[in-house]
Amino acid sequence: MQICRRFGAKFFCTVLAVADAADLAALVDVDMESIAVILPGDDFKLIAQQWLTANRRAGFDVIFNTQSSFPCTAVIDLLKHMGHYIHIQRIPSDKVDIPSGAPTTNVIDVSKILKHQPSKVVSCLSALLVSHALAPFKVPLHAMLFSHFATTAASLTSSTMSLVAIPEMLESGRIDPTVQLFDPRKTYILLGGSSELGVRIARWMVTCGARHLVLTSRRGPAALTKIDLMYLHYLRSQNVSVEVLSSDARDRRDTITTINRANEIAPLDGIFLMTVVLHDATISRLTQESFDDVYLSKVHTLNTLLSCVNTTDLRFLLLFSTIGSVFGNAGQAAYCASQS
Protein backbone atom coordinates (compact mmCIF):
# COMPACT_ATOMS: atom_id res chain seq x y z
CA MET A 1 0.00 0.00 0.00
CA GLN A 2 2.85 2.37 0.79
CA ILE A 3 4.45 1.59 -2.59
CA CYS A 4 1.11 2.24 -4.26
CA ARG A 5 0.87 5.63 -2.54
CA ARG A 6 4.49 6.43 -3.36
CA PHE A 7 3.90 5.93 -7.07
CA GLY A 8 0.52 7.63 -7.07
CA ALA A 9 -1.59 4.60 -8.08
CA LYS A 10 -5.24 4.52 -7.04
CA PHE A 11 -6.31 1.23 -5.51
CA PHE A 12 -9.36 -0.45 -4.03
CA CYS A 13 -8.44 -1.69 -0.55
CA THR A 14 -10.52 -3.92 1.73
CA VAL A 15 -10.47 -4.38 5.52
CA LEU A 16 -12.77 -6.04 8.03
CA ALA A 17 -14.04 -3.20 10.18
CA VAL A 18 -13.67 0.40 11.30
CA ALA A 19 -11.19 -0.71 13.99
CA ASP A 20 -9.04 -2.18 11.23
CA ALA A 21 -9.31 1.02 9.24
CA ALA A 22 -8.16 3.07 12.23
CA ASP A 23 -5.15 0.81 12.80
CA LEU A 24 -4.38 0.83 9.10
CA ALA A 25 -4.62 4.62 8.94
CA ALA A 26 -2.15 4.91 11.83
CA LEU A 27 0.17 2.30 10.32
CA VAL A 28 0.57 3.86 6.88
CA ASP A 29 -0.23 7.45 7.87
CA VAL A 30 -3.56 7.78 6.05
CA ASP A 31 -6.13 10.34 7.14
CA MET A 32 -9.26 8.59 8.47
CA GLU A 33 -11.38 10.97 6.39
CA SER A 34 -9.83 9.29 3.36
CA ILE A 35 -11.49 5.98 4.22
CA ALA A 36 -15.04 5.20 3.12
CA VAL A 37 -16.66 2.54 5.31
CA ILE A 38 -19.31 0.48 3.53
CA LEU A 39 -21.75 -1.50 5.67
CA PRO A 40 -23.23 -4.89 4.73
CA GLY A 41 -26.22 -4.27 2.53
CA ASP A 42 -24.90 -0.98 1.19
CA ASP A 43 -24.53 -0.45 -2.53
CA PHE A 44 -20.72 -0.45 -2.44
CA LYS A 45 -20.45 0.15 -6.19
CA LEU A 46 -22.48 3.34 -5.84
CA ILE A 47 -20.44 4.47 -2.83
CA ALA A 48 -17.16 3.72 -4.61
CA GLN A 49 -18.38 5.63 -7.68
CA GLN A 50 -19.39 8.58 -5.51
CA TRP A 51 -15.94 8.51 -3.90
CA LEU A 52 -14.27 8.57 -7.34
CA THR A 53 -16.49 11.44 -8.46
CA ALA A 54 -15.89 13.45 -5.29
CA ASN A 55 -12.14 13.03 -5.70
CA ARG A 56 -12.17 13.64 -9.45
CA ARG A 57 -10.79 10.20 -10.26
CA ALA A 58 -11.60 8.27 -13.43
CA GLY A 59 -11.21 4.88 -11.77
CA PHE A 60 -8.94 2.54 -9.84
CA ASP A 61 -5.59 1.28 -11.10
CA VAL A 62 -5.95 -1.91 -9.06
CA ILE A 63 -8.64 -4.01 -7.42
CA PHE A 64 -6.88 -6.38 -5.04
CA ASN A 65 -8.94 -9.26 -3.66
CA THR A 66 -8.03 -11.95 -1.13
CA GLN A 67 -11.45 -13.58 -0.93
CA SER A 68 -13.37 -15.11 -3.80
CA SER A 69 -16.75 -14.45 -2.13
CA PHE A 70 -16.27 -10.71 -2.58
CA PRO A 71 -18.64 -9.65 -5.41
CA CYS A 72 -16.00 -7.85 -7.46
CA THR A 73 -18.01 -8.16 -10.66
CA ALA A 74 -20.04 -5.14 -9.62
CA VAL A 75 -16.99 -2.87 -9.43
CA ILE A 76 -14.88 -4.23 -12.30
CA ASP A 77 -16.08 -1.41 -14.55
CA LEU A 78 -14.56 1.06 -12.07
CA LEU A 79 -11.10 -0.07 -13.17
CA LYS A 80 -9.19 2.18 -15.54
CA HIS A 81 -8.71 0.94 -19.11
CA MET A 82 -5.27 -0.41 -18.13
CA GLY A 83 -6.28 -1.46 -14.62
CA HIS A 84 -5.50 -4.77 -12.92
CA TYR A 85 -7.66 -7.23 -11.03
CA ILE A 86 -5.44 -9.25 -8.70
CA HIS A 87 -6.64 -12.21 -6.67
CA ILE A 88 -4.56 -13.76 -3.89
CA GLN A 89 -5.26 -17.48 -3.51
CA ARG A 90 -4.60 -18.13 0.16
CA ILE A 91 -4.49 -21.95 -0.11
CA PRO A 92 -4.57 -24.15 -3.26
CA SER A 93 -8.01 -25.51 -2.38
CA ASP A 94 -9.60 -22.05 -2.34
CA LYS A 95 -12.16 -21.54 -5.05
CA VAL A 96 -11.19 -18.63 -7.29
CA ASP A 97 -14.17 -16.84 -8.79
CA ILE A 98 -12.65 -14.49 -11.36
CA PRO A 99 -14.98 -11.77 -12.64
CA SER A 100 -14.94 -11.06 -16.35
CA GLY A 101 -14.27 -7.67 -17.88
CA ALA A 102 -11.01 -6.68 -16.20
CA PRO A 103 -8.32 -5.41 -18.64
CA THR A 104 -5.72 -7.57 -16.84
CA THR A 105 -6.39 -10.43 -14.41
CA ASN A 106 -3.84 -12.16 -12.17
CA VAL A 107 -4.24 -15.04 -9.72
CA ILE A 108 -1.36 -15.27 -7.25
CA ASP A 109 -0.57 -18.26 -5.04
CA VAL A 110 2.22 -17.03 -2.78
CA SER A 111 3.12 -20.51 -1.54
CA LYS A 112 3.68 -21.71 -5.12
CA ILE A 113 5.78 -18.67 -5.94
CA LEU A 114 7.95 -19.32 -2.88
CA LYS A 115 8.31 -22.97 -3.85
CA HIS A 116 8.92 -22.69 -7.59
CA GLN A 117 10.27 -19.16 -8.14
CA PRO A 118 12.07 -18.02 -4.98
CA SER A 119 14.34 -15.76 -7.04
CA LYS A 120 11.34 -13.56 -7.91
CA VAL A 121 10.59 -13.13 -4.21
CA VAL A 122 14.23 -12.30 -3.47
CA SER A 123 14.26 -9.78 -6.33
CA CYS A 124 11.09 -8.08 -5.07
CA LEU A 125 12.36 -7.95 -1.49
CA SER A 126 15.66 -6.52 -2.73
CA ALA A 127 13.83 -3.77 -4.62
CA LEU A 128 11.76 -2.99 -1.52
CA LEU A 129 14.91 -2.70 0.59
CA VAL A 130 16.47 -0.35 -1.96
CA SER A 131 13.32 1.78 -2.01
CA HIS A 132 13.23 1.76 1.80
CA ALA A 133 16.87 2.88 1.95
CA LEU A 134 16.16 5.80 -0.41
CA ALA A 135 12.97 6.92 1.32
CA PRO A 136 12.06 4.86 4.42
CA PHE A 137 8.63 3.31 4.68
CA LYS A 138 6.69 3.59 7.91
CA VAL A 139 7.46 0.18 9.41
CA PRO A 140 5.18 -1.30 12.13
CA LEU A 141 6.71 -2.30 15.44
CA HIS A 142 4.49 -5.36 15.74
CA ALA A 143 2.47 -7.67 13.52
CA MET A 144 -1.19 -6.80 13.12
CA LEU A 145 -3.97 -9.30 12.51
CA PHE A 146 -7.03 -7.92 10.73
CA SER A 147 -9.21 -10.99 11.25
CA HIS A 148 -10.19 -10.60 14.91
CA PHE A 149 -12.23 -7.41 14.88
CA ALA A 150 -16.01 -7.21 15.07
CA THR A 151 -17.68 -6.16 11.84
CA THR A 152 -19.09 -2.87 13.12
CA ALA A 153 -18.73 0.38 11.23
CA ALA A 154 -19.88 3.95 11.10
CA SER A 155 -20.21 6.27 8.15
CA LEU A 156 -17.18 8.42 7.33
CA THR A 157 -16.67 11.10 4.71
CA SER A 158 -14.23 10.20 1.93
CA SER A 159 -11.73 12.81 0.83
CA THR A 160 -8.51 12.75 -1.14
CA MET A 161 -6.73 9.42 -0.61
CA SER A 162 -7.34 6.32 -2.71
CA LEU A 163 -8.62 3.94 -0.06
CA VAL A 164 -12.00 2.26 0.25
CA ALA A 165 -12.71 -0.03 3.22
CA ILE A 166 -15.26 -2.85 2.99
CA PRO A 167 -16.48 -4.62 6.19
CA GLU A 168 -16.14 -8.42 6.33
CA MET A 169 -13.17 -8.41 3.96
CA LEU A 170 -9.48 -9.08 4.47
CA GLU A 171 -6.73 -6.50 4.05
CA SER A 172 -5.39 -5.81 0.57
CA GLY A 173 -3.04 -3.55 -1.32
CA ARG A 174 -1.46 -3.20 -4.75
CA ILE A 175 0.90 -5.58 -6.56
CA ASP A 176 2.35 -4.56 -9.92
CA PRO A 177 1.83 -7.55 -12.28
CA THR A 178 4.88 -6.50 -14.28
CA VAL A 179 6.87 -7.72 -11.24
CA GLN A 180 10.58 -6.82 -11.22
CA LEU A 181 11.83 -6.62 -14.80
CA PHE A 182 14.82 -4.41 -13.98
CA ASP A 183 17.38 -4.54 -11.18
CA PRO A 184 17.40 -1.32 -9.09
CA ARG A 185 21.09 -1.96 -8.33
CA LYS A 186 22.09 -1.90 -12.02
CA THR A 187 22.33 0.70 -14.80
CA TYR A 188 20.55 0.64 -18.17
CA ILE A 189 21.56 2.53 -21.32
CA LEU A 190 19.10 3.76 -23.94
CA LEU A 191 21.32 4.50 -26.98
CA GLY A 192 19.44 7.04 -29.07
CA GLY A 193 16.93 7.30 -26.24
CA SER A 194 16.90 11.03 -25.49
CA SER A 195 13.62 11.52 -27.36
CA GLU A 196 9.91 11.16 -26.72
CA LEU A 197 9.96 7.38 -27.08
CA GLY A 198 13.13 6.95 -25.04
CA VAL A 199 11.86 9.13 -22.19
CA ARG A 200 8.57 7.26 -22.02
CA ILE A 201 10.34 3.91 -22.05
CA ALA A 202 12.48 5.23 -19.20
CA ARG A 203 9.28 6.08 -17.27
CA TRP A 204 7.98 2.54 -17.84
CA MET A 205 11.31 1.03 -16.76
CA VAL A 206 11.11 2.90 -13.47
CA THR A 207 7.68 1.39 -12.76
CA CYS A 208 9.31 -2.01 -13.33
CA GLY A 209 12.21 -1.49 -10.92
CA ALA A 210 14.92 0.49 -12.77
CA ARG A 211 16.63 3.22 -10.74
CA HIS A 212 19.70 4.12 -12.83
CA LEU A 213 19.26 5.20 -16.47
CA VAL A 214 21.54 6.73 -19.10
CA LEU A 215 19.89 8.23 -22.21
CA THR A 216 22.00 9.26 -25.21
CA SER A 217 21.74 10.87 -28.64
CA ARG A 218 23.98 12.96 -30.84
CA ARG A 219 22.25 16.12 -29.60
CA GLY A 220 21.92 14.92 -26.02
CA PRO A 221 19.90 17.24 -23.73
CA ALA A 222 19.21 19.58 -26.65
CA ALA A 223 16.97 16.89 -28.17
CA LEU A 224 14.60 16.92 -25.19
CA THR A 225 11.25 18.67 -25.48
CA LYS A 226 9.58 20.51 -22.61
CA ILE A 227 7.36 17.48 -22.02
CA ASP A 228 10.44 15.22 -21.94
CA LEU A 229 12.05 17.51 -19.37
CA MET A 230 8.91 17.32 -17.22
CA TYR A 231 9.02 13.52 -17.33
CA LEU A 232 12.69 13.48 -16.34
CA HIS A 233 12.08 16.01 -13.54
CA TYR A 234 9.36 13.73 -12.20
CA LEU A 235 11.62 10.66 -12.33
CA ARG A 236 14.41 12.47 -10.50
CA SER A 237 11.93 13.60 -7.85
CA GLN A 238 11.32 9.88 -7.25
CA ASN A 239 15.03 9.36 -6.44
CA VAL A 240 15.76 7.91 -9.89
CA SER A 241 19.19 8.63 -11.40
CA VAL A 242 18.70 9.76 -15.02
CA GLU A 243 21.59 11.13 -17.10
CA VAL A 244 21.23 12.45 -20.64
CA LEU A 245 24.49 12.38 -22.61
CA SER A 246 25.49 13.82 -25.96
CA SER A 247 27.12 10.87 -27.75
CA ASP A 248 27.45 9.61 -31.33
CA ALA A 249 26.76 5.88 -31.03
CA ARG A 250 28.60 5.27 -34.33
CA ASP A 251 31.80 6.59 -32.78
CA ARG A 252 33.69 3.95 -30.82
CA ARG A 253 35.28 6.46 -28.45
CA ASP A 254 31.91 8.03 -27.61
CA THR A 255 30.37 4.60 -27.06
CA ILE A 256 33.17 3.51 -24.71
CA THR A 257 32.75 6.77 -22.78
CA THR A 258 29.02 6.12 -22.41
CA ILE A 259 29.56 2.54 -21.21
CA ASN A 260 32.24 3.63 -18.73
CA ARG A 261 29.97 6.35 -17.37
CA ALA A 262 27.13 3.85 -16.91
CA ASN A 263 29.40 1.46 -15.03
CA GLU A 264 30.55 4.30 -12.77
CA ILE A 265 26.95 4.77 -11.67
CA ALA A 266 26.22 1.05 -11.16
CA PRO A 267 27.06 -2.20 -12.99
CA LEU A 268 25.64 -2.19 -16.53
CA ASP A 269 22.81 -4.69 -16.90
CA GLY A 270 21.19 -3.98 -20.27
CA ILE A 271 21.20 -1.80 -23.38
CA PHE A 272 18.38 -0.59 -25.63
CA LEU A 273 19.65 0.22 -29.15
CA MET A 274 17.22 2.90 -30.37
CA THR A 275 19.36 4.94 -32.79
CA VAL A 276 17.73 6.08 -36.03
CA VAL A 277 18.38 8.61 -38.80
CA LEU A 278 15.75 9.63 -41.37
CA HIS A 279 16.45 10.95 -44.88
CA ASP A 280 13.22 10.10 -46.72
CA ALA A 281 13.45 10.24 -50.51
CA THR A 282 12.43 8.25 -53.54
CA ILE A 283 15.06 5.87 -54.92
CA SER A 284 15.71 8.17 -57.89
CA ARG A 285 16.57 11.03 -55.53
CA LEU A 286 18.41 9.00 -52.88
CA THR A 287 22.19 9.52 -52.89
CA GLN A 288 24.66 6.91 -51.68
CA GLU A 289 25.70 9.28 -48.91
CA SER A 290 22.12 9.71 -47.68
CA PHE A 291 21.51 5.96 -47.84
CA ASP A 292 24.68 5.21 -45.87
CA ASP A 293 23.82 7.82 -43.23
CA VAL A 294 20.49 6.12 -42.55
CA TYR A 295 21.67 2.53 -42.99
CA LEU A 296 24.75 2.86 -40.80
CA SER A 297 22.80 4.54 -38.01
CA LYS A 298 21.60 1.02 -37.19
CA VAL A 299 24.12 -1.40 -38.69
CA HIS A 300 27.37 0.43 -37.95
CA THR A 301 26.09 1.46 -34.51
CA LEU A 302 25.41 -2.17 -33.62
CA ASN A 303 28.85 -3.28 -34.86
CA THR A 304 30.47 -0.47 -32.88
CA LEU A 305 28.55 -1.41 -29.75
CA LEU A 306 29.51 -5.08 -30.06
CA SER A 307 33.16 -4.08 -30.29
CA CYS A 308 32.90 -2.04 -27.07
CA VAL A 309 30.96 -4.29 -24.71
CA ASN A 310 31.13 -7.92 -23.65
CA THR A 311 27.58 -9.07 -24.29
CA THR A 312 27.99 -12.01 -21.89
CA ASP A 313 28.10 -9.42 -19.09
CA LEU A 314 24.69 -8.05 -20.11
CA ARG A 315 21.33 -9.48 -19.18
CA PHE A 316 19.92 -8.18 -22.46
CA LEU A 317 20.71 -6.20 -25.60
CA LEU A 318 17.43 -5.10 -27.17
CA LEU A 319 17.38 -3.87 -30.78
CA PHE A 320 14.52 -1.64 -31.92
CA SER A 321 13.12 -2.13 -35.41
CA THR A 322 9.88 -1.32 -37.25
CA ILE A 323 7.08 -3.13 -39.05
CA GLY A 324 8.01 -0.88 -41.98
CA SER A 325 10.98 -3.17 -42.59
CA VAL A 326 8.46 -5.91 -43.44
CA PHE A 327 5.89 -4.00 -45.50
CA GLY A 328 7.94 -1.00 -46.59
CA ASN A 329 7.00 2.68 -46.70
CA ALA A 330 7.05 4.98 -49.70
CA GLY A 331 10.25 7.03 -49.72
CA GLN A 332 11.85 5.02 -46.90
CA ALA A 333 13.99 2.43 -48.68
CA ALA A 334 17.08 3.31 -46.64
CA TYR A 335 15.14 3.41 -43.39
CA CYS A 336 13.49 0.04 -43.99
CA ALA A 337 16.82 -1.51 -45.04
CA SER A 338 18.56 -0.31 -41.87
CA GLN A 339 15.69 -1.46 -39.63
CA SER A 340 15.60 -4.87 -41.29
Secondary structure, DSSP 4 states (H G I P E B T S, - for coil): -HHHHHTT--EE---SSHHHHHHHHHHHT--GGGEEE--TTS-HHHHHHHHHHHTT---EEEEEES-TTS-GGGGGGGEEEEEEEEEE-SSTTS---PPS--SEEEEE-HHHHHHH-HHHHHHHHHHHHHHHHHS-----SS---SSSS----------SS-EEE-TT--------TT---S-TTSEEEEET-SSHHHHHHHHHHHHTT--EEEEEESSGGGG--HHHHHHHHHHHHTT-EEEEEE--TTSHHHHHHHHHHHHHHS-EEEEEE---------GGG--HHHHHHHHHHHHHHHHHHHHHS-GGG-SEEEE---THHHH--TT-HHHHHHH-
